[in-house]
Amino acid sequence: MALLEQLQEAQKDAMRAKDKLRLNTIRMALAEVKQRQIDLQMVPDDANVLAVLTKMSKQRKESASQYTAGGRADLAETELAEIAIIEQFLPQALTQAELNDLLTQAVAATGASSMQDMAKVMAWLKPQVQGRTDMGALSGLVKSKLS
């Protein structure tokens, strides 16, 4: 089942269960997918939906940390609950060993030997790790590997 269909089914289930937080979170995700579909004139395939969900998760993590720093634990808890809902639709996160293996494969496949080749390595890795790891952390790993 496609990721978009899973979201739509989860929306129906949340409506039936009268789970307002889950329903609102899924509705926000579907609205963002629809907005990107209109703005970019694209078909919402799994990669596009995954990009939207990853972005939403990252935004909520940043918001939760800001709310916590500002002493608003109630709002931080809401953001964390939304993260938990969004992450149910994201693929399983990669372990450090899996990341290292993919990084070794990427360097070999692209023939990278210096920092000038970082863009090639990142371009090779991105489709394989999308939604499964933090791209900022991955960038740091690539930098350490190439320097």
KARA-V866375 format. One record per backbone hydrogen bond with DSSP energy under -1.0 kcal/mol. NH is the residue of the N-H (numbers start at 0). CO is the residue of the C=O. Records with the same first field share a line. If there is no record, write none. Layout:
NH=CO + CO
This chain:
5=1
6=2
7=3
8=4
9=5
10=6
11=7
12=8
13=9
14=10
15=11
16=12
18=13
19=17
22=18
23=19
24=20
25=21
26=22
27=23
28=24
29=25
30=26
31=27
32=28
33=29
34=30
35=31
36=32
37=33
38=34
39=35
44=42
48=44
49=45
50=46
51=47
52=48
53=49
54=50
55=51
56=52
57=53
58=54
59=55
60=56
61=57
62=58
63=59
64=60
65=61
66=62
67=63
68=64
69=65
70=67
71=66
75=71
76=72
77=73
78=74
79=75
80=76
81=77
82=78
83=79
84=80
85=81
86=82
88=85
93=131
98=94
99=95
100=96
101=97
102=98
103=99
104=100
105=101
106=102
107=103
108=104
109=105
110=106
111=106
116=113
117=114
120=116
121=117
122=118
123=119
124=120
125=121
127=124
128=124
129=125
131=128
137=133
138=134
139=135
140=136
141=137
142=138
143=139
144=140
145=141
146=142
